[in-house]
Amino acid sequence: MTIAQQLIDVNTAKQNIKTSIENKGVDMTNVPFTDYHLSIDSISAGSSGPVSTWTRNSSWATVTPPLPTENKITGLAIITTSNLNEIGFFSGSGTGTVDWGDGTVEDIAVSSWNTHTYDYNDPDLTLPLTTEGHKQALFTVTFTSAPSQLNFHTSSAHGLTKTASAFGEIHVSSSSDSGMLFATTQMKDPHPFLEYINIVKTNTSTWLSAFRGLHGLQRVDINHATTGVITECSYMFYWCKQLCEVNTDWTWCHANGANATQMFGSCSNLFKIEGDCSAFKPNNATSLFIQSGFWSVTPNFDYSVCTTLANAFYGCIINHLTPINAPVATTLSGFSNGYGGIAYIESLSAPSASTVQNFMNSSHNPLVIDAMDISNTTDMSGMFKGVNSGALTGPKNLDNVVFNTSYTTCASAFYYSCISDADFIKGNGVGVTTNNAINMFYYANALCRVRGLTVVGSAQNFLAAVQGCQFIEDCDFSGVTNTTGMFNLNTTYNFLCSFKGTICPAISFSIANGMLEADALNEIFTNAPTVSGQTMTVTGNPGAATCDTSIATAKGWTVVT
């Protein structure tokens, strides 16, 4: 390996370490590589690291949530010695009063932002200090006419002077709001102290980016007053890096489904999604859980109307993928791509998907598949492609996968994979035909057998560098157009000993330095197509000296022994 390549590998490793630390909720902005160990120590100490359930700060003052029959907001403001002591809200046409909790009571400003700045030295802030030394205030917004909209994000464009708020906890009950928003896409972390949002009642018609970018948010409870109304959930919890629990009944989802693009994207600490998840129907699951961390068991959402699952679980580590039935999904590209992977697929049915490109590319998990239907897929390129470190990338076998029997692109499909038995007949009933087998099993060092594969295009480096593959069975390579490196197995561990029922390429190729006895070579000669001016190289095989080359030469082959 050249020095230049080594430097590239070091830089890649550095970036991967940084990404992993960030996925644990640690801000790595401007942190030099020499201080990465300090960031890692902060995770171990629990100062910034993820948690599996939210535990309310025991020193926080008790907030009384509003009743579902009320139009009211209650909450807690966390007041520090810094200048981040402002809270604000917008309620559209809502009228009423707001008690800021420091002796100040005001009428609600209609169709305008209502803002308030606390003073840490205000003697009216009489609640006990938090364990961190912060002061507290309990605020209450009481509506006499219900709000038409509720926004809680902070921005100077909305009349607020600070770049972040003092919200620590928010409870909302509203009977007529058309939308609810706690953040803006422009702000990195608008509510640094906000850990809990409890929506007692809402009639919102959209969850688009509702909680986006709330880095400290840990739990959300949602009770929607109306069923079947929400069609937009994209970026709903995007980049909520500390979010660990979401609880809702999910019946607010429209019968035709909801756009769930990056709904839980970069929620790297997400641990629990509660409620009847089967009531939620994403109709677009693009990057739904991208970089959302570790899943013991994935939520059982209803994917029956979902049109795409591209990158749905990109970068996730999944022990058990619960059944997914996606009859109209057209793509599974990048489904579990990235440095994560799936250990067990119970059932994944996507018979309309035309591509599974990079389905589980660069995974670190071995894979067991109970049932998988990709019967119309025409692009499997990079489907189970591993990483150059030789990490375990599935599947171990293909017994339970239903593939498309027509032409399918398989370039690098099992590159660096840990597949052991590539038996396309056993899972499919019939074999698979590929029009591109370039690097298909390159460095797939656990591979023992390839069976039931027809190649009608390039097979360059088809089995290059593979260690230990023994059997090529019931394959048809007569349509191969490029044999460069096709059977260039690892020279030290080339155990290829059988071409049973297999038709060799109709152009020059080499199967040198294997373990093919004379009988096995004679079978290759017997099944070989008739050609003109092509060469077959069999040197280095134990049967090369005693095989009957006349069988092949009678068909126009030159045999090099």
Helices and strands as residue ranges (DSSP letters): H 3-22, G 33-35, H 36-45, E 72-79, E 86-90, E 95-99, E 105-107, E 113-117, E 135-145, E 150-151, G 156-158, E 167-173, E 180-181, E 196-202, E 219-224, E 245-248, E 258-259, E 272-274, G 277-279, E 282-284, E 294-297, E 317-320, E 324-325, E 341-342, E 344-345, E 348-349, E 368-369, E 372-374, E 401-403, E 407-409, E 421-423, H 424-428, E 432-436, E 449-451, E 453-458, E 471-473, E 509-510, H 518-527, E 534-537, H 550-553, E 557-560
